[in-house]
Amino acid sequence: MLRPRTGERIEWDVEAERRLDRVPAPVRAMAKVELERTAADRGQTRITVALMEELKAKYFGMAAQKS
């Protein structure tokens, strides 16, 4: 994703991409957009597992359990 104001690209950590692939298909696109939007709003250029965990806790009231 390109950040609208700066044109910088938001990158994904490999493990974050793997986790996104495990998100159920019906919500995967929404999750990706929300993660990238949040990162861009914060001035971050990378999606990490930590960001995924933070948003999961925010929206679902829980932190992911490690497998």
C-alpha positions as a LaTeX table, in Angstrom:
\begin{tabular}{lrrr}
\hline
Residue & $x$ (\AA) & $y$ (\AA) & $z$ (\AA) \\
\hline
Met1 & 0.00 & 0.00 & 0.00 \\
Leu2 & 1.23 & 3.50 & $-0.75$ \\
Arg3 & 0.72 & 6.09 & 1.94 \\
Pro4 & $-1.45$ & 8.80 & 0.39 \\
Arg5 & 0.42 & 11.88 & 1.54 \\
Thr6 & 4.02 & 10.72 & 1.34 \\
Gly7 & 3.91 & 8.01 & $-1.31$ \\
Glu8 & 5.88 & 5.70 & 0.99 \\
Arg9 & 5.11 & 2.03 & 0.69 \\
Ile10 & 3.90 & 0.09 & 3.73 \\
Glu11 & 5.74 & $-3.22$ & 3.95 \\
Trp12 & 4.72 & $-6.42$ & 5.70 \\
Asp13 & 6.92 & $-8.57$ & 7.93 \\
Val14 & 7.01 & $-12.17$ & 6.70 \\
Glu15 & 5.35 & $-13.53$ & 9.85 \\
Ala16 & 2.64 & $-10.85$ & 9.67 \\
Glu17 & 1.88 & $-11.91$ & 6.08 \\
Arg18 & 1.65 & $-15.54$ & 7.19 \\
Arg19 & $-0.79$ & $-14.61$ & 9.92 \\
Leu20 & $-2.88$ & $-12.56$ & 7.53 \\
Asp21 & $-3.13$ & $-15.61$ & 5.27 \\
Arg22 & $-4.73$ & $-17.48$ & 8.20 \\
Val23 & $-7.45$ & $-14.86$ & 8.70 \\
Pro24 & $-10.78$ & $-16.15$ & 7.38 \\
Ala25 & $-11.27$ & $-15.09$ & 3.76 \\
Pro26 & $-14.47$ & $-13.08$ & 4.36 \\
Val27 & $-12.64$ & $-10.63$ & 6.68 \\
Arg28 & $-9.06$ & $-10.80$ & 5.33 \\
Ala29 & $-9.38$ & $-7.79$ & 3.01 \\
Met30 & $-10.94$ & $-5.66$ & 5.75 \\
Ala31 & $-8.22$ & $-6.69$ & 8.19 \\
Lys32 & $-5.50$ & $-5.79$ & 5.70 \\
Val33 & $-6.99$ & $-2.38$ & 4.99 \\
Glu34 & $-7.39$ & $-1.61$ & 8.70 \\
Leu35 & $-3.84$ & $-2.70$ & 9.51 \\
Glu36 & $-2.36$ & $-0.62$ & 6.70 \\
Arg37 & $-4.54$ & 2.39 & 7.55 \\
Thr38 & $-3.53$ & 2.24 & 11.21 \\
Ala39 & 0.15 & 1.94 & 10.34 \\
Ala40 & $-0.08$ & 4.87 & 7.92 \\
Asp41 & $-1.96$ & 7.02 & 10.45 \\
Arg42 & 0.84 & 6.37 & 12.94 \\
Gly43 & 3.58 & 7.13 & 10.45 \\
Gln44 & 4.77 & 3.52 & 10.46 \\
Thr45 & 6.07 & 1.88 & 7.30 \\
Arg46 & 5.84 & $-1.77$ & 8.34 \\
Ile47 & 3.06 & $-4.12$ & 9.44 \\
Thr48 & 4.27 & $-6.30$ & 12.30 \\
Val49 & 2.80 & $-9.12$ & 14.35 \\
Ala50 & 2.79 & $-6.73$ & 17.31 \\
Leu51 & 0.49 & $-4.34$ & 15.43 \\
Met52 & $-1.75$ & $-7.23$ & 14.46 \\
Glu53 & $-1.98$ & $-8.32$ & 18.10 \\
Glu54 & $-2.75$ & $-4.77$ & 19.22 \\
Leu55 & $-5.60$ & $-4.38$ & 16.76 \\
Lys56 & $-6.93$ & $-7.83$ & 17.51 \\
Ala57 & $-7.10$ & $-6.94$ & 21.21 \\
Lys58 & $-8.74$ & $-3.61$ & 20.39 \\
Tyr59 & $-11.43$ & $-5.00$ & 18.12 \\
Phe60 & $-12.01$ & $-8.41$ & 19.64 \\
Gly61 & $-11.07$ & $-7.79$ & 23.27 \\
Met62 & $-8.41$ & $-10.47$ & 23.36 \\
Ala63 & $-4.80$ & $-11.09$ & 22.53 \\
Ala64 & $-3.89$ & $-14.00$ & 20.31 \\
Gln65 & $-2.56$ & $-17.10$ & 21.96 \\
Lys66 & 0.76 & $-18.32$ & 20.68 \\
Ser67 & 0.61 & $-21.62$ & 18.89 \\
\hline
\end{tabular}
